[in-house]
Amino acid sequence: MMKEKRELFCNACGKKIRIENGILREDVFEGKKVWGYFSDKDAVYHSFILCEECYDKMISGFSIPVEETAVTELI
């Protein structure tokens, strides 16, 4: 889960993400990866966020579309 921050920005476009009283007022995509062996980034942790618009741009370029499943209850 994302740590509480006073300011948050999309790593792709730099857009400031709306936060009011410590609560996100727009949703973001969080990418997290600890690189393991057989990569050029062994033992390096990467994390980033994307605003919804940048996420949509990223997935529009996929050869295989993302799998979507309807969720009936949000936690």
Buried (B, 14 or more C-beta within 10 A) or exposed (E): EEEEEEEBBBBBEEBEBEBEEEEBEEEBBEEEEEEEEEEEEEEEEEEBBBBEEBBEEBEEEEEEEEEEEEEEEEE
